[in-house]
Amino acid sequence: MKKKFIMMVAMASVFFAGCGSNENTSEESADKDTVKIGSTFPTTGQYSNYGVSTLNGVKMAVEEINANGGIGGKQIDFESLDDKGDLTDTVSSYHKLVENGAEAIIGTNTSAPTQAIAEASVADGIPLVTPTGADINITEGKANVFRACYTNPYLGSVVATFAKETLNAKTAAILQNSSSDYSTGIADAFEEKAKELGIEIVANESYGENDTDFKAQLTTIAGAKPDVLLLPEYYEKLSLITPQAREANIEATFLGGDGWDGILKTMDESSYDIIQDAYFANHFSIEDTDPEVKKFIDTYREKYGEDPTAFSALGYDSVYIIKDGFEASKSDSNEDRIAAIKAINFEGITGDFSFDENNNPQKSAVMMKIDDGKYTFDSIVKPN
């Protein structure tokens, strides 16, 4: 491989609608020897672990591309804003980037804010790539919106396939966040695929976004004695749920999606045994020996002093998606650039792929195992 909510949403978009209008005269004097790329990520707040990691990958790609001649000979003029993981702040950041002349935008991390700026971007016609916004609706019906990650339903199907074919699970339970599109999207697809594969769903419990006590749900699940327990959640909640699950005497193997990436940072080393042998679907592995992937990992470690996450790799790939599309475009018009991105056969750190009819990447998933406080590669899985 090579480098390469909805009234609230509508109100927020209307409120900021004038920010990206053609009345902005500063764009007319923009440096034509550069390509302006903007990004918006939550670098502070609840999801900052994801945002910082993704932005690190984006910045590394920008610096690398500029050092190698830029995009079609033009240097990238890069601007990034902190959206704090908040829907309104994300929409505000998007419009500010447009006002400042962004020709393409990368962002953001979680699905609801990404959906908001995806909707706003359609009217502007600007190419938008989300590294990690996984809700199925983000790209549907939006020719200019692309994603580098899997969709939530894809993740759910992958994990169910793994549970059946690798773990030989006969029964499964689900504990999902009813307030999260990410969680419910994975859970619904997992349940559907699991039943298709002959796995019995013995419990399907839910909780709210602000819940911290899961004893009642976990007691029910413990009574059902499932072989596997799907926890489609982000790492913050997982660091609360998993200890309570073990306290409830649940012995099932934990399963999840890419939101698990980062959980080791939120748990004390003395608690790693709680998530020992948990599995989650991810986008790449730091154990990958492919030369380009290894180069990415080594460079990231040298630059940031830590291992890259899948979010870092997805951010990195998102910049190269724009680069490949812009360089293949017949002109600098948004229409031609969007068409060129759509047509690329991309070779990246998180896989080689082309885009489907809804601008979703068609690629296999990496199943990771948590073993002795480390994320270890287990297998490659593609849904049947």
Buried (B, 14 or more C-beta within 10 A) or exposed (E): BBBBEEEEBEEBBEEBBEBBEEEBEEBEEEEEEBBBBBBBBBBEEBBBBBBBBBBBBBBBBBBBBBEEEBBEEBBBBBBBBBBBBBBBBBBBBBBBBBBBBBBBBBBBBBBBBBBBBBBBBBEBEBBBBBBBBBBBBBBBEBBBBBBBBBBBBBBBBBBBBBBBEEBEBBBBBBBBBEEBBBBBBBBBBBBBBBEEBEBBBBBBBBBEEEBEEBEEBBBBBBBBBBBBBBBBBBBBBBBBBBBBBBEBEBEBBBBBBBBBBBBBEBBEEEBBEBBEEBBBBBBBBBBBEEEBBEEBBEBBEEEBEEEBBBBBBBBBBBBBBBBBBBBBBEEEEBEBBBBBBBEBEBBBBBBBBEBEEBBBBEBBBBBBBBBEEEBEBBBEBEBE
